[in-house]
Amino acid sequence: MRRYIIRRLILIPFTLIGVTLLVFCLTRLVPGGPVDRILQEQAIGALSGDKALGGTEKELGDEEVERLEEMFNLQEPMWKGYLQWLGVLPRKVQISKAEFNDAGTAEIALTREDGKAAVLEVQQRDGMPRYQAYDWLEDEDWHVDLESPMQRASRWAKRHRVTDQAAIARQAHSAGMRRWRAVAYRSRFEGVLQGNLGLSYKYNEPVSVMILERLPVSLYLGLLGALITYSVSVPLGVLKAVWHRSWFDSLSSVLIFAGYAVPGFALGAVLLVYLGARLEWFPLFGLTSPEFETMGFVDQVKDLASHTALPLLCYVVSTFAMTTMMMKNNLMDNLAADYVRTAVAKGLSFRSAVWRHAFRNSFIPIASTLGSVICTVVGGSLLIERVFDIQGFGMLGFQALMDKDYSLIMGTLLFTSVIIIVGNLLSDLLVAAIDPRVKFE
């Protein structure tokens, strides 16, 4: 068992690298990233007569677009960007540029760590930058590189998906790019290994903070739904197996299959219309009322319960039916097995045969689904949160996909992948604890 757990733990980093690398490449290859969306929003604002991007109607130039690409670290090659996201390679966190004048000098404006402004004068000699080596430059780990017109044109071509070499050469000799540039930057390790999941471009907040803010909502609904599902479905499945073909079994089966046939989000929409909008028995959206913080404890409990009732019902309706029928069918198969009939023939009571022998073996398939249950508990249900406008973890992942928020997509993916892997490992350990026939040797 110990060696099995160690092997599984060793495989976790490689699995996470494979999943995150695949999604990272897809986000870079699929068009419509953060910069494209900002440009689209600006174009839409200009067409509608509104001011865009901080109250200016001026279109973004190449330099502004470059700054946006550097903010989201899109200027790096795909492999390097992924290693920087992991925190294996340092990334440029502070960049300042200046073009060379006719005298062959570039004056770069820098902001030091103490907040003071400084100007660094750079000259070009034999293709290398030359500047005065101040002590604070070395202490603050500043570096200076040169950028040729062809390098600038190559970035322009990549941005506009231009492959014609002649067009790229003409762009390099254009008035806006024909001069060399001096680039001063600072680098540091700032990735997953350092506990930094990046900054959301849409909300301008750290991704880790956003995940921690939304996680309690999904945990609350998920844990409550799982508790209700297993505490009711398992005993109900046992009763249905013991009283098979009775009126109780037939009536409960009708209700269970009706609940299983209706998707949770569709049921939520119906309940919102009839119980929320028409009868006004339950709130229409959210998990709490706007004045929740000013309520007393008893009123807060009532308010939370009224907001939780409908989404919780939609959470458990499908898993409730599946767990109940799985428990019933497994138990009926074990009750018909030879070892149960032999135990009853030797004088063991039927009730003891059910709970001491058949129940344990019947619970094994349910225990094997622990991984998916944990994922649902933590990740929440996107469609249900969407219907009830609950700002949970599932809704956060949906918003990240809709906004093409790269950092938020990668952060939610990494967190979800870790939960699924850990959940599957716990499922295997639980099955081994229940079933003595399972040996991980």
C-alpha positions in Angstrom: 0.0 0.0 0.0 2.8 2.4 0.9 4.6 1.9 -2.4 1.4 2.3 -4.3 0.7 5.6 -2.7 4.2 6.8 -3.3 3.9 5.9 -7.0 0.6 7.7 -7.3 2.0 10.8 -5.6 5.1 10.8 -7.9 2.7 10.6 -11.0 0.7 13.7 -9.8 3.2 16.4 -11.0 3.6 14.7 -14.4 -0.2 14.5 -14.8 -0.6 18.1 -13.9 2.1 19.2 -16.3 0.5 17.2 -19.1 -3.0 18.7 -18.5 -1.8 22.3 -18.0 0.6 22.2 -20.9 -2.2 21.1 -23.3 -4.6 23.8 -22.1 -1.8 26.4 -22.1 -1.0 25.7 -25.7 -4.7 25.8 -26.7 -5.2 29.2 -25.1 -2.3 30.5 -27.1 -3.3 29.0 -30.4 -7.0 29.9 -30.3 -7.6 33.4 -31.5 -9.4 36.0 -29.4 -7.1 36.5 -26.4 -7.1 39.4 -23.9 -5.4 41.9 -26.3 -7.8 41.0 -29.1 -10.8 41.5 -26.8 -9.6 44.8 -25.6 -9.2 46.0 -29.2 -12.7 44.7 -30.0 -14.2 46.5 -27.0 -12.4 49.7 -28.1 -13.8 49.3 -31.7 -17.3 48.6 -30.4 -17.0 51.6 -28.1 -15.8 53.8 -31.0 -18.7 52.7 -33.2 -21.3 53.4 -30.5 -19.8 56.8 -29.8 -18.6 55.9 -26.3 -15.1 56.6 -25.0 -13.1 53.4 -24.5 -10.0 52.5 -22.4 -10.0 55.2 -19.8 -12.0 57.8 -21.6 -9.9 58.2 -24.8 -11.1 57.5 -28.3 -7.6 57.2 -29.7 -6.8 53.8 -31.2 -4.2 51.7 -29.6 -0.9 52.0 -31.3 1.8 49.3 -31.7 3.6 50.5 -28.5 0.4 50.3 -26.4 -0.4 46.8 -27.8 3.1 45.7 -27.0 2.7 46.8 -23.4 -0.5 44.8 -23.2 1.3 41.7 -24.6 4.1 42.1 -22.1 1.5 42.6 -19.3 0.0 39.2 -20.1 3.3 37.7 -21.1 2.2 36.9 -24.6 5.4 38.1 -26.3 7.4 35.0 -25.3 7.5 31.8 -27.3 4.9 29.2 -26.2 7.4 26.9 -24.5 9.1 29.7 -22.6 5.8 31.2 -21.5 4.7 27.9 -20.1 7.9 27.5 -18.1 7.5 31.0 -16.8 3.9 30.3 -15.8 5.2 27.2 -13.9 7.9 29.4 -12.2 10.8 27.4 -13.7 12.1 30.3 -15.7 12.1 34.0 -14.6 9.7 36.4 -16.4 10.1 40.1 -17.1 8.0 42.0 -14.6 9.1 45.5 -15.2 10.0 46.7 -18.7 10.9 50.2 -20.0 11.9 51.1 -23.5 13.4 54.0 -25.5 14.4 54.5 -29.1 17.8 55.7 -30.1 18.0 59.2 -31.4 20.2 60.5 -34.2 23.1 60.9 -31.8 22.9 57.2 -31.1 21.7 57.6 -27.5 18.5 56.3 -25.8 17.3 57.7 -22.5 15.2 55.1 -20.6 13.0 56.2 -17.8 13.1 53.8 -14.8 11.3 53.5 -11.5 13.5 52.3 -8.7 12.4 50.1 -5.8 12.3 53.1 -3.5 9.9 54.8 -5.8 12.4 57.4 -7.2 12.5 58.1 -10.9 15.8 57.6 -12.7 17.0 58.1 -16.3 19.5 55.6 -17.8 21.4 56.8 -20.8 22.3 53.9 -23.2 24.5 53.9 -26.2 25.0 51.3 -28.9 28.5 50.0 -29.7 29.2 47.0 -31.9 25.6 45.7 -31.4 25.9 45.8 -27.6 24.4 48.3 -25.1 26.8 50.5 -23.3 25.7 52.4 -20.1 27.1 53.5 -16.8 26.9 50.7 -14.3 25.3 52.3 -11.3 25.2 50.4 -8.0 21.4 50.4 -7.8 21.2 48.8 -11.3 23.0 45.7 -10.0 21.3 45.7 -6.6 17.9 45.8 -8.2 18.9 43.4 -10.9 18.2 45.6 -14.0 19.2 44.3 -17.4 19.5 46.1 -20.7 19.1 44.6 -24.2 18.9 46.0 -27.7 16.0 45.5 -30.1 16.5 45.8 -33.8 13.9 47.0 -36.3 13.6 43.5 -37.7 12.8 42.1 -34.2 10.1 44.8 -33.8 8.7 43.9 -37.2 8.7 40.2 -36.3 6.6 40.9 -33.3 4.3 43.0 -35.4 4.0 40.2 -37.9 3.2 37.7 -35.2 0.5 40.0 -33.8 -1.2 40.5 -37.2 -0.5 37.0 -38.4 1.6 38.2 -41.4 3.9 35.7 -43.0 5.0 37.6 -46.1 8.7 38.3 -45.6 8.6 41.2 -47.9 5.9 42.9 -45.9 7.8 42.3 -42.7 10.9 43.9 -44.2 8.9 46.9 -45.4 7.4 47.2 -41.9 11.0 47.1 -40.4 11.9 50.1 -42.6 8.8 52.1 -41.8 8.9 55.3 -39.9 7.6 53.8 -36.7 10.1 50.9 -36.5 13.2 51.9 -38.4 15.1 52.9 -35.2 16.8 50.5 -32.8 15.5 50.4 -29.2 17.0 50.0 -25.8 15.0 47.8 -23.5 15.6 47.8 -19.7 13.9 45.1 -17.6 13.8 43.3 -14.3 13.2 39.5 -14.1 12.1 37.3 -11.2 10.6 33.9 -10.7 6.9 34.4 -10.5 4.8 31.3 -11.2 3.0 28.4 -9.8 6.0 27.0 -7.9 6.2 30.4 -6.1 2.5 30.3 -5.2 1.6 32.9 -7.9 -1.2 32.0 -10.3 -1.1 35.3 -12.1 -3.4 38.3 -12.4 -6.8 38.3 -14.0 -6.9 40.8 -16.8 -10.7 41.2 -16.6 -11.0 41.8 -12.9 -7.4 43.0 -12.2 -7.2 40.7 -9.1 -4.9 37.9 -8.2 -6.3 34.6 -9.4 -5.6 32.8 -6.1 -7.6 35.4 -4.2 -10.5 35.0 -6.6 -10.5 31.2 -6.3 -10.4 31.4 -2.5 -13.3 33.9 -2.5 -15.5 31.7 -4.7 -14.5 28.3 -3.2 -16.5 28.5 0.1 -19.8 29.0 -1.9 -19.3 25.8 -3.9 -18.0 23.9 -0.8 -21.1 24.9 1.1 -23.6 23.7 -1.5 -21.4 20.7 -2.5 -20.8 19.3 1.0 -24.5 19.9 2.0 -25.7 18.2 -1.2 -23.3 15.2 -0.8 -24.3 14.8 2.9 -28.0 14.8 2.0 -27.5 12.5 -1.0 -25.6 9.7 0.8 -27.5 9.9 4.1 -30.8 9.4 2.3 -29.9 7.5 -0.9 -27.9 4.6 0.8 -30.6 3.7 3.4 -33.3 4.2 0.7 -31.5 1.9 -1.7 -31.2 -0.8 1.1 -35.0 -0.6 1.8 -35.8 -0.8 -1.9 -33.7 -3.9 -2.3 -35.1 -5.6 0.8 -38.7 -4.6 -0.1 -38.3 -5.3 -3.8 -41.5 -5.2 -5.9 -43.5 -3.8 -3.0 -45.7 -0.7 -3.2 -42.9 1.3 -1.5 -40.4 0.2 -4.1 -42.7 1.0 -7.0 -43.7 4.4 -5.7 -40.2 5.5 -4.8 -38.9 4.2 -8.2 -41.4 6.4 -10.0 -40.3 9.5 -8.1 -36.6 8.6 -8.5 -36.8 8.1 -12.2 -38.8 11.3 -12.7 -36.1 13.2 -10.8 -33.3 11.5 -12.8 -35.0 12.3 -16.1 -35.1 16.1 -15.3 -31.7 17.9 -15.6 -30.9 19.9 -12.5 -30.6 23.2 -14.4 -33.9 22.7 -16.2 -35.6 21.9 -12.8 -34.0 25.0 -11.4 -35.5 27.2 -14.2 -39.0 25.7 -13.6 -38.7 26.2 -9.8 -37.6 29.8 -10.2 -40.5 30.6 -12.4 -43.3 29.0 -10.3 -42.0 29.0 -6.7 -39.8 32.1 -7.0 -41.4 34.5 -9.5 -45.1 33.6 -9.3 -45.6 32.4 -5.7 -42.7 34.4 -4.3 -41.9 31.6 -1.8 -38.1 31.7 -2.5 -35.6 34.3 -3.7 -34.8 34.5 -7.3 -31.0 34.8 -7.3 -27.9 34.7 -5.1 -27.0 32.9 -2.0 -27.8 35.7 0.5 -29.8 38.9 0.5 -28.1 42.3 0.0 -28.8 43.2 3.7 -27.5 39.9 5.0 -24.6 41.5 7.0 -27.0 43.7 9.0 -29.3 40.8 10.0 -29.3 39.0 13.3 -28.1 35.4 13.6 -31.6 33.8 13.4 -32.5 36.0 10.4 -29.3 35.1 8.7 -29.9 31.4 9.1 -33.5 31.8 7.7 -32.2 34.0 4.8 -29.4 31.5 3.9 -31.9 28.6 4.1 -34.4 30.2 1.8 -31.7 31.0 -0.8 -30.2 27.5 -0.5 -33.4 25.4 -0.8 -33.9 25.5 -4.6 -30.3 25.2 -5.8 -29.6 22.5 -3.2 -32.6 20.5 -4.6 -31.3 20.8 -8.1 -27.8 19.7 -6.9 -29.0 16.5 -5.4 -31.8 15.5 -7.8 -29.7 13.6 -10.3 -27.0 12.2 -8.0 -29.7 11.2 -5.5 -31.4 9.0 -8.1 -28.2 7.4 -9.4 -26.9 6.6 -5.9 -30.1 5.1 -4.8 -30.5 2.8 -7.8 -26.8 1.8 -7.7 -27.2 0.9 -4.0 -30.4 -1.1 -4.6 -29.0 -3.0 -7.7 -25.7 -3.9 -6.0 -27.4 -5.0 -2.9 -29.9 -7.2 -4.8 -27.0 -8.9 -6.6 -25.2 -9.6 -3.4 -28.3 -10.8 -1.6 -28.7 -13.4 -4.4 -25.1 -14.5 -4.1 -24.2 -17.9 -2.6 -22.3 -16.5 0.4 -25.4 -14.7 1.6 -27.6 -17.8 1.2 -25.1 -19.9 2.9 -24.9 -17.5 5.9 -28.7 -17.5 6.2 -28.8 -21.3 5.9 -26.3 -21.5 8.8 -28.7 -19.7 11.1 -27.7 -16.0 10.5 -30.7 -13.7 10.5 -31.6 -12.0 7.3 -31.1 -8.6 8.8 -27.6 -9.5 9.9 -26.8 -11.0 6.5 -27.8 -7.8 4.8 -25.8 -5.4 7.0 -22.8 -7.5 8.0 -22.2 -9.2 4.6 -24.1 -7.9 1.6 -24.0 -4.2 2.5 -20.2 -3.9 2.6 -19.7 -5.5 -0.8 -22.6 -3.4 -2.3 -21.0 -0.2 -1.1 -17.8 -0.8 -3.0 -19.0 0.7 -6.4 -20.4 3.7 -4.6 -17.1 4.3 -2.8 -15.3 4.2 -6.2 -17.1 7.3 -7.3 -15.7 9.4 -4.5 -13.3 11.2 -6.9 -16.1 12.6 -9.0 -18.1 13.5 -5.9 -15.2 15.5 -4.5 -14.8 17.3 -7.8 -18.5 18.2 -7.8 -18.3 19.3 -4.1 -15.4 21.6 -4.8 -16.0 22.7 -8.3 -19.8 23.1 -8.0 -22.3 22.9 -10.8 -21.8 25.5 -13.5 -25.3 25.3 -15.0 -27.0 25.4 -11.6 -24.9 28.3 -10.5 -25.7 30.0 -13.8 -29.4 29.6 -13.3 -29.5 30.8 -9.8 -26.8 33.5 -10.3 -24.6 32.0 -7.5 -21.0 33.3 -7.7 -19.3 30.0 -7.0 -16.2 28.2 -8.3 -18.1 26.7 -11.3 -19.3 30.2 -12.3 -15.8 31.5 -12.0 -14.5 29.0 -14.5 -17.3 29.7 -16.9 -16.6 33.5 -16.7 -12.9 32.8 -17.3 -13.7 30.9 -20.5 -16.1 33.5 -21.8 -13.6 36.3 -21.1 -10.6 34.4 -22.5 -8.9 35.3 -19.2 -5.8 33.2 -19.6 -4.5 33.4 -16.1 -7.9 32.7 -14.6 -8.4 29.7 -17.0 -5.1 28.2 -16.0 -5.7 28.8 -12.3 -9.1 27.2 -12.2 -7.9 24.3 -14.3 -4.9 23.6 -12.1 -7.1 23.7 -8.9 -9.7 21.4 -10.5 -7.1 19.0 -11.8 -5.5 18.7 -8.3 -8.9 18.0 -6.8 -9.7 15.3 -9.3 -6.4 13.5 -8.9 -6.5 13.6 -5.1 -10.2 12.5 -5.2 -9.3 9.5 -7.4 -6.5 8.5 -5.1 -8.8 8.7 -2.1 -11.3 6.6 -4.0 -8.8 3.8 -4.5 -7.8 3.9 -0.8 -11.4 3.8 0.3 -12.1 0.8 -2.0 -9.1 -1.0 -0.6 -10.2 -0.3 3.0 -13.7 -1.7 2.3 -12.8 -4.6 0.0 -10.2 -6.9 1.5 -9.7 -8.5 -1.9 -8.0 -5.4 -3.3 -4.3 -5.4 -2.7 -2.0 -2.6 -4.0 1.2 -4.5 -4.0 
